[in-house]
């Protein structure tokens, strides 16, 4: 059979170049075939072999007639004859153009026509076909191919329908499973009942004992406790630590954990099964992270901070080797925590800032990560619920189950409010309760006679009070004394509730701006007046840390790669400065800033930035753990047990211990207030599902 390049089309013509036959593409059912005489046949083939090139008269004479055989007149007659055969025009050429004093050029696009393979033609002749026979062979081959394709398409279509039906059925089952009603938990059953705080419960593989950490009511340190579940007998370890992380089984008798001791962070292993043995240090770490490690057969995966940049990192420790760095996370994330691992895939929570977070999937084999979903809250729990579902929670709210397949979530009932360190054991929940203690607002006062800082009651009740805003002689704060979080006002001897919210609102900040009381609720600023809420401005995604300084509203916002300081002044929003992650008002109309990549506090005045001799690390300090006043800057350290002060005028620093750990600081420019957790026991509890009917 002919090669594919034998049969060509150009313009309105089919052409079989091996025997020089032309047929019009617009021919009737009885097509007329023109066979070129040998010289024109050879001339046309030469043009087709050199299309888009300028061919001189000498090139054509040599190629078609041979050396010293042709003449200009014979070439001119041949060109004219070929044009007549192709029905071409010298004035408006479609195929052959005359270029003055240069020669000729072929213009039309040329396309090969696929010929049927010999194996597909039953009666293939030994000699080449003419153009009509070739076209008939092609048509016959295409007819057979079309019939065959129809059969193949029918088979593929039937198979595809079956596959799609099976997939849809499987997806329906999966959806039904994911939308299935979650277990109802109706009763809390205490597992332990020690005085003080208990947290991070861990069951043994045979579920015969439980390991957890305990802080006695009269102590600021933690130690390990083992409880036999059958007899309920407990054993207390005498070794104490400032902070203890979640434990993990290293083997059937030993646990591995991270601890803070004498301001040093390290990983330890400890025998706990039959008796306590002294903990053995394994290796040091840079930052204590309570839920930042996971034990697997490959080794211990753990999260840490780079001491140079502050960026979160993922490491692997194996017992027969040293630590190995696997990946470093973006600098614009505040932290990465809550690491869990299964089947070469790890999941963790990235804290984008103070108020936003994201679920990450980490590819441990490829040392790469991706974002599964983003939360408009700060998630603080992560555990496995099923093969493709996770338990996720935000502070003091209901647990929810997140599907890794669809990204949708389902919420448990109210009995899962205020749980911490939750894990699943045969559909029962093991957790610490309550996760968050009652908070009080108290006023800080310096006692000269005792040379110490004391706290005085501000607004006492049996429920939580938090956030405080002073305006003239009024104090606004949030209290849960009437059930749901409500806005209260204190003026002189009168304290009254001024809101009547009927649903749970996550009130994040109170501000006074342009003569209005503003509330930050679920990331949206609202104007509050006469008991009613009205949006103050369009919701700003990934924005937080609002503050009013010199009649200007400032806040920080995050895009995909970095942070920036924004301002609202005279109704216009503009960007002030990049890389700012937190802001406070400073003296003399200045701003006090925390930057993304610096632990030192900065002061910004009239476009100039200076560095203050103060270190408040954005990545390890809570947003409301520092406050600026007209006289100086206050901040908390030592896990809320130390109050620090920097005086604007004499530029000196002081530090005082606090009798009770503090969570947040607030100020009315003359007085500093502190938000503290009330002393309260926490217990390890079981939540068993309601029996099926």
C-alpha positions as CSV (number, residue, x, y, z in Angstrom):
1,X,0.0,0.0,0.0
2,X,1.0,3.6,-0.4
3,X,2.7,5.6,2.4
4,X,0.5,8.0,4.2
5,X,2.2,11.0,2.4
6,X,1.1,9.6,-1.1
7,X,-2.4,10.8,-0.7
8,X,-2.8,14.5,-0.1
9,X,-5.4,17.3,-0.1
10,X,-4.8,20.9,-0.8
11,X,-7.3,23.6,-1.6
12,X,-10.2,22.0,-3.5
13,X,-8.2,19.0,-4.7
14,X,-7.4,15.4,-3.8
15,X,-4.0,14.3,-5.1
16,X,-2.3,10.9,-5.5
17,X,1.3,12.0,-5.9
18,X,2.7,8.6,-6.8
19,X,0.8,8.6,-10.2
20,X,-0.1,12.3,-10.5
21,X,-3.9,12.1,-10.4
22,X,-6.1,15.0,-9.3
23,X,-9.8,14.9,-8.3
24,X,-11.9,17.8,-7.2
25,X,-13.2,17.6,-3.6
26,X,-16.5,19.1,-4.8
27,X,-16.9,16.4,-7.5
28,X,-20.2,14.7,-8.1
29,X,-21.0,11.1,-7.4
30,X,-19.3,10.2,-10.7
31,X,-16.0,12.0,-10.1
32,X,-13.7,13.1,-13.0
33,X,-10.1,12.3,-12.5
34,X,-7.3,14.3,-14.1
35,X,-4.0,12.6,-14.7
36,X,-1.1,15.0,-15.1
37,X,1.4,14.6,-17.9
38,X,4.8,13.5,-16.6
39,X,6.5,17.0,-16.6
40,X,3.6,18.7,-14.8
41,X,3.4,15.7,-12.4
42,X,7.1,16.1,-11.5
43,X,6.7,19.9,-11.2
44,X,3.7,19.7,-8.9
45,X,5.5,17.2,-6.6
46,X,8.6,19.5,-6.4
47,X,6.3,22.4,-5.4
48,X,4.7,20.2,-2.7
49,X,8.0,19.0,-1.4
50,X,9.1,22.7,-1.0
51,X,6.0,24.4,0.1
52,X,6.3,27.9,1.7
53,X,9.8,28.3,0.1
54,X,10.7,30.7,-2.7
55,X,11.9,28.6,-5.6
56,X,14.0,30.3,-8.3
57,X,13.5,29.4,-12.0
58,X,17.0,27.8,-12.0
59,X,15.9,25.5,-9.0
60,X,12.8,24.4,-11.0
61,X,14.6,23.8,-14.3
62,X,17.3,21.7,-12.6
63,X,14.8,19.7,-10.5
64,X,12.3,19.0,-13.3
65,X,14.3,19.1,-16.6
66,X,17.8,18.3,-15.3
67,X,21.1,20.1,-15.9
68,X,21.2,22.2,-19.1
69,X,18.0,20.5,-20.5
70,X,15.2,22.9,-20.0
71,X,14.6,26.5,-21.1
72,X,12.8,29.6,-19.7
73,X,10.1,29.2,-22.3
74,X,9.4,25.5,-21.4
75,X,9.2,26.4,-17.6
76,X,6.8,29.3,-18.3
77,X,4.6,26.9,-20.4
78,X,4.7,24.2,-17.7
79,X,3.8,26.7,-14.9
80,X,0.9,28.0,-17.0
81,X,-0.3,24.4,-17.7
82,X,-0.1,23.4,-14.1
83,X,-2.2,26.5,-13.2
84,X,-4.8,25.6,-15.8
85,X,-5.0,22.0,-14.3
86,X,-5.4,23.4,-10.8
87,X,-7.8,26.1,-12.0
88,X,-5.5,28.7,-10.5
89,X,-5.0,32.4,-11.4
90,X,-1.7,34.2,-12.0
91,X,-3.3,37.5,-10.8
92,X,-5.0,36.2,-7.7
93,X,-3.1,32.9,-7.0
94,X,-4.4,30.2,-4.6
95,X,-1.7,27.6,-5.3
96,X,1.3,29.0,-7.2
97,X,2.4,32.6,-6.7
98,X,4.9,34.5,-9.0
99,X,7.4,36.6,-7.2
100,X,8.9,39.2,-9.4
101,X,12.7,38.7,-10.1
102,X,12.7,35.9,-7.4
103,X,10.8,32.9,-8.8
104,X,7.7,31.1,-7.5
105,X,6.2,29.9,-4.2
106,X,3.6,27.3,-3.3
107,X,0.8,28.9,-1.2
108,X,-1.9,26.3,-0.2
109,X,-1.8,24.3,2.9
110,X,-1.1,20.6,2.3
111,X,-2.6,17.8,4.4
112,X,-1.9,14.0,4.2
113,X,-4.9,11.6,4.0
114,X,-4.6,8.5,6.2
115,X,-4.7,5.3,4.1
116,X,-6.1,2.0,5.4
117,X,-3.4,-0.4,6.7
118,X,-2.8,-3.5,4.6
119,X,-4.0,-5.7,7.4
120,X,-7.4,-3.9,7.3
121,X,-8.0,-4.4,3.5
122,X,-9.1,-7.9,2.6
123,X,-8.6,-7.6,-1.2
124,X,-5.5,-5.3,-1.3
125,X,-4.1,-5.3,-4.9
126,X,-0.4,-6.0,-5.5
127,X,0.0,-2.8,-7.6
128,X,-0.8,0.7,-6.5
129,X,-4.4,1.8,-7.1
130,X,-5.4,4.8,-9.1
131,X,-6.9,7.8,-7.3
132,X,-10.5,6.5,-7.6
133,X,-9.6,3.1,-6.4
134,X,-7.6,4.6,-3.5
135,X,-10.5,6.7,-2.5
136,X,-12.9,3.7,-2.6
137,X,-10.5,1.7,-0.5
138,X,-10.4,4.6,2.0
139,X,-14.2,4.9,2.1
140,X,-14.6,1.1,2.5
141,X,-12.0,1.1,5.3
142,X,-13.8,4.1,7.0
143,X,-17.1,2.3,6.8
144,X,-15.7,-0.8,8.5
145,X,-13.9,1.3,11.1
146,X,-17.1,3.2,11.8
147,X,-19.0,-0.1,12.3
148,X,-16.3,-1.3,14.6
149,X,-16.2,2.0,16.5
150,X,-20.0,1.8,17.0
151,X,-19.6,-1.6,18.6
152,X,-16.7,-0.4,20.7
153,X,-18.7,2.7,21.7
154,X,-21.7,0.6,22.7
155,X,-19.5,-1.6,24.9
156,X,-17.7,1.4,26.4
157,X,-21.0,3.2,27.0
158,X,-22.6,0.2,28.7
159,X,-19.5,-0.3,30.8
160,X,-19.4,3.4,31.7
161,X,-23.1,3.4,32.7
162,X,-22.4,0.4,34.9
163,X,-19.4,2.1,36.5
164,X,-21.2,5.3,37.1
165,X,-24.2,3.5,38.6
166,X,-21.8,1.6,40.9
167,X,-20.0,4.8,41.8
168,X,-23.2,6.6,42.4
169,X,-24.5,3.8,44.6
170,X,-21.2,3.7,46.6
171,X,-21.3,7.5,46.9
172,X,-24.9,7.3,48.1
173,X,-24.0,4.8,50.7
174,X,-21.0,7.0,51.8
175,X,-23.3,10.0,52.0
176,X,-25.9,8.1,54.0
177,X,-23.1,7.0,56.3
178,X,-21.7,10.5,56.7
179,X,-25.1,12.0,57.2
180,X,-26.1,9.3,59.6
181,X,-27.2,10.6,63.0
182,X,-24.3,10.9,65.3
183,X,-24.5,9.0,68.7
184,X,-26.4,10.8,71.4
185,X,-24.4,11.3,74.6
186,X,-26.7,11.9,77.5
187,X,-24.6,11.3,80.6
188,X,-21.1,12.1,81.8
189,X,-19.5,9.3,83.8
190,X,-16.4,10.4,85.8
191,X,-13.4,8.1,85.5
192,X,-11.3,9.8,88.1
193,X,-12.1,12.3,90.8
194,X,-8.9,13.8,92.2
195,X,-8.8,17.2,93.6
196,X,-7.3,19.6,91.1
197,X,-7.0,19.4,87.3
198,X,-6.8,16.2,85.2
199,X,-6.1,16.1,81.5
200,X,-4.8,14.2,78.4
201,X,-6.2,10.7,79.2
202,X,-4.5,7.7,77.4
203,X,-5.8,4.2,77.4
204,X,-3.6,1.1,77.2
205,X,-4.1,-1.2,74.2
206,X,-5.9,-3.8,76.3
207,X,-7.9,-0.9,78.0
208,X,-6.9,-2.2,81.4
209,X,-5.4,1.1,82.6
210,X,-5.4,4.8,81.9
211,X,-2.6,7.3,82.1
212,X,-3.3,11.0,82.6
213,X,-1.6,14.1,84.0
214,X,-2.7,15.7,87.3
215,X,-2.2,19.1,88.9
216,X,-3.2,19.2,92.6
217,X,-5.3,22.1,93.7
218,X,-2.4,23.5,95.9
219,X,0.3,23.1,93.2
220,X,1.4,24.8,90.0
221,X,3.2,21.6,88.7
222,X,2.0,18.5,87.0
223,X,2.7,14.8,87.4
224,X,1.6,11.5,85.9
225,X,-1.1,9.3,87.3
226,X,-2.0,5.7,86.3
227,X,-5.4,4.3,87.1
228,X,-6.5,0.7,86.9
229,X,-9.9,0.8,85.3
230,X,-11.2,-2.5,86.8
231,X,-10.3,-1.7,90.5
232,X,-10.2,2.1,90.0
233,X,-6.9,2.1,92.0
234,X,-4.5,4.9,91.2
235,X,-0.7,5.4,91.4
236,X,0.8,8.9,91.5
237,X,4.2,9.6,90.1
238,X,6.4,11.8,92.3
239,X,8.3,13.5,89.5
240,X,6.9,16.9,88.7
241,X,7.0,19.1,85.6
242,X,5.9,22.7,84.8
243,X,4.0,21.5,81.7
244,X,3.2,18.1,80.3
245,X,2.1,17.2,76.7
246,X,-0.2,14.5,75.5
247,X,1.4,11.1,76.2
248,X,1.9,8.4,73.6
249,X,2.8,4.7,74.0
250,X,6.4,4.0,73.1
251,X,5.8,0.3,73.8
252,X,3.5,-1.7,76.1
253,X,5.1,-0.3,79.3
254,X,6.6,3.1,78.4
255,X,5.1,6.4,77.4
256,X,6.9,9.2,75.5
257,X,5.9,12.9,76.1
258,X,7.1,16.4,75.8
259,X,7.6,18.5,79.0
260,X,8.6,21.9,80.2
261,X,11.1,21.8,83.1
262,X,13.1,24.7,84.5
263,X,12.1,26.7,81.4
264,X,13.7,24.0,79.2
265,X,11.7,21.9,76.7
266,X,12.6,18.2,76.1
267,X,11.1,14.9,75.2
268,X,11.1,12.1,77.7
269,X,10.3,8.4,78.0
270,X,8.9,6.9,81.2
271,X,7.9,3.4,82.4
272,X,4.4,3.5,83.8
273,X,2.9,0.0,83.4
274,X,3.6,-1.8,86.6
275,X,5.5,0.9,88.4
276,X,6.8,4.4,87.8
277,X,10.5,4.8,87.0
278,X,12.4,8.0,86.7
279,X,11.8,9.7,83.3
280,X,14.7,9.5,80.9
281,X,15.4,12.5,78.6
282,X,15.5,11.7,74.9
283,X,16.3,15.0,73.1
284,X,15.6,18.7,73.6
285,X,13.0,20.9,71.8
286,X,12.6,24.6,71.3
287,X,8.9,25.1,72.1
288,X,6.5,23.3,74.4
289,X,3.5,22.2,72.3
290,X,0.8,20.3,74.3
291,X,-0.6,18.4,71.3
292,X,2.3,18.5,68.8
293,X,3.5,14.9,68.5
294,X,2.4,11.5,67.3
295,X,4.0,8.0,67.7
296,X,4.0,5.6,64.7
297,X,5.9,2.4,63.8
298,X,8.3,4.7,61.8
299,X,9.1,6.8,64.9
300,X,8.0,9.9,66.7
301,X,6.7,12.8,64.5
302,X,6.8,16.1,66.3
303,X,6.2,19.8,65.7
304,X,8.6,22.5,66.9
305,X,9.5,26.1,66.2
306,X,12.7,27.2,64.3
307,X,14.5,29.4,67.0
308,X,15.9,31.6,64.2
309,X,12.7,32.4,62.3
310,X,9.9,31.3,64.6
311,X,8.4,29.1,61.8
312,X,6.7,25.8,62.6
313,X,8.6,22.7,61.6
314,X,7.8,18.9,61.4
315,X,10.5,16.5,62.6
316,X,11.0,12.7,62.9
317,X,12.8,11.0,65.7
318,X,13.7,7.3,65.4
319,X,15.2,5.4,68.3
320,X,18.3,4.3,66.3
321,X,18.9,7.7,64.7
322,X,19.0,11.3,65.5
323,X,16.2,13.8,64.7
324,X,15.4,14.6,61.0
325,X,13.7,17.8,59.7
326,X,10.9,16.9,57.3
327,X,9.3,20.2,56.4
328,X,9.1,23.9,57.4
329,X,5.7,25.7,57.3
330,X,5.0,29.2,56.0
331,X,6.1,32.2,58.1
332,X,2.7,33.9,58.0
333,X,1.2,31.0,60.1
334,X,1.3,31.7,63.8
335,X,1.7,28.0,64.8
336,X,1.0,24.4,63.8
337,X,-0.3,22.0,66.4
338,X,-2.6,19.0,67.1
339,X,-0.7,16.5,65.1
340,X,-2.3,13.1,64.3
341,X,-0.9,10.4,62.0
342,X,-2.3,7.4,60.1
343,X,-1.1,5.4,57.1
344,X,1.7,7.8,56.0
345,X,-0.7,10.7,56.1
346,X,-0.6,13.2,59.0
347,X,-3.2,15.9,59.8
348,X,-2.6,19.0,61.9
349,X,-4.1,22.4,62.6
350,X,-2.5,25.6,61.4
351,X,-3.3,28.7,63.4
352,X,-3.4,31.4,60.8
353,X,-3.7,34.0,63.4
354,X,-5.5,34.3,66.8
355,X,-9.0,33.8,65.3
356,X,-8.6,31.6,62.2
357,X,-7.2,28.2,61.6
358,X,-6.9,25.6,58.8
359,X,-6.8,21.8,58.6
360,X,-3.6,20.5,56.9
361,X,-2.9,17.2,55.3
362,X,0.8,16.3,55.5
363,X,2.3,13.7,53.1
364,X,5.0,12.1,55.2
365,X,6.5,10.1,52.3
366,X,6.8,13.1,50.1
367,X,7.4,15.7,52.8
368,X,4.7,18.0,51.4
369,X,1.5,19.5,52.8
370,X,-1.8,20.9,51.5
371,X,-4.8,22.7,53.1
372,X,-7.9,20.6,53.4
373,X,-10.3,23.2,54.7
374,X,-10.2,26.6,56.5
375,X,-12.1,27.4,59.7
376,X,-13.3,30.9,60.7
377,X,-12.5,29.9,64.3
378,X,-9.4,28.8,66.2
379,X,-9.7,25.0,66.3
380,X,-8.2,23.5,69.4
381,X,-8.9,19.7,69.2
382,X,-8.2,17.1,66.5
383,X,-8.7,13.3,66.8
384,X,-9.9,10.4,64.7
385,X,-13.6,9.6,64.6
386,X,-13.6,7.1,61.8
387,X,-11.5,6.0,58.8
388,X,-12.1,9.2,56.9
389,X,-13.5,11.5,59.6
390,X,-12.0,13.7,62.3
391,X,-13.2,15.1,65.5
392,X,-12.7,18.9,65.5
393,X,-13.6,21.5,68.2
394,X,-13.3,25.1,69.0
395,X,-12.9,26.4,72.5
396,X,-15.8,25.5,74.8
397,X,-18.1,24.6,71.9
398,X,-19.7,21.4,70.7
399,X,-17.6,18.7,69.1
400,X,-18.1,18.2,65.4
401,X,-17.2,15.5,63.0
402,X,-15.5,16.6,59.8
403,X,-15.5,14.4,56.6
404,X,-12.2,14.3,54.8
405,X,-14.0,13.3,51.6
406,X,-16.5,16.1,51.4
407,X,-15.3,18.8,53.9
408,X,-18.8,18.8,55.5
409,X,-19.2,18.6,59.2
410,X,-21.9,17.3,61.7
411,X,-22.3,18.6,65.2
412,X,-22.9,16.5,68.3
413,X,-25.4,17.3,71.0
414,X,-25.0,19.7,73.9
415,X,-23.4,17.1,76.1
416,X,-20.2,17.6,74.1
417,X,-19.9,21.2,75.1
418,X,-16.7,22.2,76.9
419,X,-14.7,18.9,76.4
420,X,-11.0,18.8,76.0
421,X,-8.5,16.1,74.9
422,X,-11.3,14.0,73.3
423,X,-10.7,10.6,71.8
424,X,-12.9,7.8,70.6
425,X,-13.0,4.3,71.9
426,X,-15.7,2.1,70.3
427,X,-18.0,5.1,69.8
428,X,-17.6,6.2,73.4
429,X,-15.8,9.5,74.1
430,X,-13.0,9.8,76.6
431,X,-12.3,13.4,77.5
432,X,-11.4,16.0,80.1
433,X,-14.3,18.1,81.5
434,X,-14.8,21.0,81.8
435,X,-12.3,22.2,79.2
436,X,-12.6,25.9,80.1
437,X,-13.1,27.1,83.7
438,X,-15.2,30.1,84.7
439,X,-13.4,33.4,84.2
440,X,-13.5,36.5,86.4
441,X,-12.7,40.2,85.7
442,X,-10.5,41.7,88.4
443,X,-8.7,45.0,88.9
444,X,-5.0,45.1,89.4
445,X,-3.7,47.3,92.3
446,X,-0.2,48.0,93.6
447,X,0.1,47.6,97.4
448,X,2.9,49.8,98.7
449,X,3.0,48.2,102.2
450,X,3.4,44.7,100.8
451,X,5.3,45.7,97.7
452,X,3.2,43.5,95.5
453,X,0.4,43.4,92.9
454,X,-3.0,42.2,94.1
455,X,-6.3,41.7,92.3
456,X,-9.6,43.1,93.5
457,X,-13.1,42.0,92.4
458,X,-14.7,44.0,89.6
459,X,-17.9,42.1,88.8
460,X,-18.5,38.9,90.7
461,X,-21.0,36.2,89.8
462,X,-21.2,32.4,89.5
463,X,-20.7,32.6,85.7
464,X,-18.0,33.8,83.4
465,X,-17.2,37.4,82.8
466,X,-14.8,38.6,80.1
467,X,-13.9,41.5,77.8
468,X,-14.0,45.0,79.3
469,X,-14.3,48.4,77.7
470,X,-14.2,51.7,79.6
471,X,-15.8,54.8,78.2
472,X,-16.0,57.9,80.4
473,X,-17.7,56.7,83.6
474,X,-19.2,53.5,82.1
475,X,-17.8,50.0,81.9
476,X,-19.1,47.6,79.3
477,X,-18.4,43.8,79.7
478,X,-19.7,40.4,78.6
479,X,-21.2,38.1,81.2
480,X,-22.9,34.7,81.1
481,X,-24.7,35.2,84.4
482,X,-28.1,35.1,82.7
483,X,-27.3,32.1,80.5
484,X,-26.1,33.1,77.1
485,X,-23.3,35.6,76.7
486,X,-24.9,39.1,77.1
487,X,-23.6,42.6,77.1
488,X,-23.6,44.4,80.5
489,X,-23.0,47.9,81.6
490,X,-21.7,49.1,85.0
491,X,-22.0,52.8,86.0
492,X,-21.4,53.8,89.5
493,X,-23.4,51.4,91.8
494,X,-25.6,50.2,88.9
495,X,-24.8,47.1,86.9
496,X,-27.4,46.1,84.3
497,X,-27.8,43.8,81.3
498,X,-28.3,45.9,78.1
499,X,-28.6,43.1,75.5
500,X,-31.2,40.4,75.0
501,X,-29.5,38.0,72.6
502,X,-31.6,34.9,72.0
503,X,-28.8,32.8,70.4
504,X,-25.2,32.1,71.2
505,X,-22.9,34.8,69.9
506,X,-19.1,34.5,69.9
507,X,-18.4,38.1,71.1
508,X,-14.7,38.7,70.5
509,X,-14.1,42.4,71.1
510,X,-15.7,45.6,72.5
511,X,-14.7,48.9,70.9
512,X,-15.8,52.6,71.1
513,X,-15.5,54.4,67.8
514,X,-17.0,57.6,66.4
515,X,-19.4,57.8,69.4
516,X,-20.7,54.2,68.9
517,X,-20.3,51.0,70.9
518,X,-19.0,48.3,68.5
519,X,-19.1,44.5,69.0
520,X,-17.0,42.0,67.1
521,X,-19.3,39.0,66.7
522,X,-18.3,36.0,64.6
523,X,-15.7,38.1,62.8
524,X,-18.2,40.9,61.9
525,X,-18.2,44.4,63.5
526,X,-21.7,45.5,64.6
527,X,-22.9,48.8,66.0
528,X,-24.9,48.3,69.2
529,X,-27.6,50.8,70.1
530,X,-30.8,50.5,72.1
531,X,-30.4,46.8,72.4
532,X,-30.1,46.3,68.6
533,X,-27.3,45.2,66.4
534,X,-26.6,46.7,63.0
535,X,-23.6,45.9,60.7
536,X,-20.9,48.6,61.1
537,X,-19.0,47.8,57.9
538,X,-18.6,45.0,55.5
539,X,-17.2,41.8,57.0
540,X,-13.4,41.7,56.6
541,X,-12.3,38.1,56.0
542,X,-9.1,37.0,57.8
543,X,-9.1,40.2,59.9
544,X,-8.6,40.5,63.6
545,X,-7.1,42.6,66.4
546,X,-9.2,45.7,66.1
547,X,-8.2,48.8,68.2
548,X,-9.1,52.5,68.2
549,X,-6.3,54.9,68.5
550,X,-6.6,58.7,68.0
551,X,-10.0,58.5,66.4
552,X,-8.8,55.9,63.9
553,X,-9.8,52.2,63.7
554,X,-6.9,49.9,63.1
555,X,-6.8,46.1,62.5
556,X,-4.6,43.5,61.0
557,X,-5.5,41.3,58.0
558,X,-3.9,38.3,56.3
559,X,-3.8,37.4,52.6
560,X,-2.3,34.2,51.2
561,X,1.3,35.1,52.0
562,X,1.5,37.9,54.6
563,X,-0.1,40.2,57.1
564,X,-0.7,43.9,56.9
565,X,-2.0,46.8,59.2
566,X,-5.2,48.4,57.9
567,X,-7.0,51.6,59.0
568,X,-10.4,53.2,58.7
569,X,-10.2,56.9,58.8
570,X,-12.9,59.3,57.7
571,X,-14.8,56.5,56.1
572,X,-11.8,55.3,54.0
573,X,-10.0,52.0,54.4
574,X,-6.3,51.9,53.5
575,X,-3.2,49.8,54.2
576,X,-0.7,51.3,56.6
577,X,2.2,48.9,57.0
578,X,3.0,45.3,55.9
579,X,4.0,42.3,58.1
580,X,2.1,43.6,61.2
581,X,0.3,40.9,63.1
582,X,-0.9,42.8,66.2
583,X,-1.3,46.4,67.2
584,X,-1.9,48.5,70.3
585,X,-2.1,52.3,70.9
586,X,1.2,53.9,72.0
587,X,2.1,57.2,73.6
588,X,1.9,60.5,71.6
589,X,-0.3,59.2,68.8
590,X,2.1,56.3,68.0
591,X,1.3,52.7,67.5
592,X,2.9,49.7,69.2
593,X,3.3,46.7,66.8
594,X,4.1,43.1,66.7
595,X,5.7,42.0,63.4
596,X,5.5,38.6,61.7
597,X,9.2,37.8,61.9
598,X,10.4,39.6,65.0
599,X,10.0,38.9,68.7
600,X,10.8,42.5,69.5
601,X,8.0,45.0,69.9
602,X,8.1,47.9,67.5
603,X,6.9,51.5,67.8
604,X,5.5,53.3,64.7
605,X,5.3,57.1,64.7
606,X,4.9,59.4,61.7
607,X,6.0,56.7,59.3
608,X,9.1,55.8,61.2
609,X,9.6,52.4,63.0
610,X,11.8,52.0,66.1
611,X,12.6,48.8,68.1
612,X,11.6,48.8,71.8
613,X,13.7,46.8,74.3
614,X,10.8,44.4,74.8
615,X,10.3,40.9,73.5
616,X,6.7,39.6,73.1
617,X,6.6,36.8,70.7
618,X,3.5,36.8,68.5
619,X,3.7,33.0,68.0
620,X,3.7,32.1,71.7
621,X,1.7,35.0,73.3
622,X,-2.1,35.3,73.2
623,X,-3.6,38.4,71.5
624,X,-5.0,39.9,74.7
625,X,-2.0,39.0,76.9
626,X,-0.6,42.5,76.5
627,X,-2.1,46.0,76.8
628,X,-0.9,49.6,76.4
629,X,-1.8,52.4,78.7
630,X,-0.9,56.1,78.8
631,X,2.0,55.4,81.2
632,X,3.4,52.1,79.8
633,X,3.0,48.7,78.3
634,X,1.9,45.6,80.3
635,X,2.2,42.0,79.3
636,X,1.9,38.5,80.7
637,X,4.6,35.8,80.7
638,X,5.4,32.5,82.4
639,X,2.1,31.0,81.3
640,X,0.2,33.9,82.8
641,X,1.9,33.8,86.2
642,X,4.1,36.9,85.7
643,X,3.1,40.5,85.0
644,X,5.6,42.7,83.2
645,X,5.7,46.5,82.8
646,X,7.6,48.9,80.5
647,X,7.5,52.6,81.4
648,X,7.2,54.9,78.4
649,X,9.1,57.7,80.1
650,X,12.0,56.1,82.0
651,X,12.1,53.1,79.6
652,X,12.6,50.7,82.5
653,X,11.1,47.2,82.9
654,X,9.6,45.6,86.0
655,X,8.1,42.2,86.7
656,X,5.7,41.0,89.4
657,X,4.4,37.5,90.2
658,X,0.6,36.9,90.1
659,X,-1.0,34.8,92.8
660,X,-3.4,33.3,90.1
661,X,-2.5,32.8,86.5
662,X,-4.1,35.4,84.2
663,X,-5.5,34.9,80.7
664,X,-5.9,38.5,79.4
665,X,-5.2,42.1,80.2
666,X,-7.5,45.2,79.6
667,X,-7.2,48.9,80.4
668,X,-9.1,52.1,80.7
669,X,-5.9,54.0,80.4
670,X,-5.7,54.6,84.1
671,X,-6.5,51.2,85.5
672,X,-5.4,47.7,84.4
673,X,-7.8,44.8,84.6
674,X,-7.0,41.1,84.3
675,X,-9.1,38.2,83.2
676,X,-8.4,35.1,85.3
677,X,-9.6,31.5,85.4
678,X,-11.4,30.7,88.6
679,X,-10.0,27.7,90.5
680,X,-11.9,24.7,89.3
681,X,-11.5,21.0,89.2
682,X,-11.4,19.1,85.9
683,X,-12.0,15.4,85.7
684,X,-11.5,12.6,83.2
685,X,-14.9,11.4,82.0
686,X,-16.6,8.8,79.7
687,X,-19.5,9.7,77.4
688,X,-21.2,6.6,76.3
689,X,-23.7,6.7,73.4
690,X,-27.4,6.2,74.0
691,X,-28.3,2.5,73.4
692,X,-29.9,1.8,70.1
693,X,-33.6,1.1,70.2
